[in-house]
Amino acid sequence: MAADDEGPEKPFKPYKMVVGRGESSLEVTVTPEAELAASGSPIVCMRMPPQEELKHYAPGSVALPCSLCQCDLLVSPSSQILLAQGNNPLVCMECWTQAQSAES
């Protein structure tokens, strides 16, 4: 394994990138973790499939409840880091989608 680059710290700036191809592509903005945590934006996760084992997902993933419907959600290690800072609610895709529809 290669050692981490110990070069000078450069400030991270949000940037846009395209994920996917053709009609399935989506433009996303990559944002620094500290900015996401401070924003209080919800962390949106998928519901855990019934009878599914965590070993089939990213190592370190856990099941935690949606802050709205209490369904078990699959929460990755990176999302757990944001949750630990206490500013971002955890919601499932279904609850988040309903909230977005209500705002329109």
Beta strands, then each sheet from edge to edge (+ up, - down):
strand 1: 15-19
strand 2: 26-30
strand 3: 43-45
strand 4: 62-65
strand 5: 72-75
strand 6: 90-92
sheet 1: 1+ 2-
sheet 2: 3+ 6+
sheet 3: 4+ 5-
end
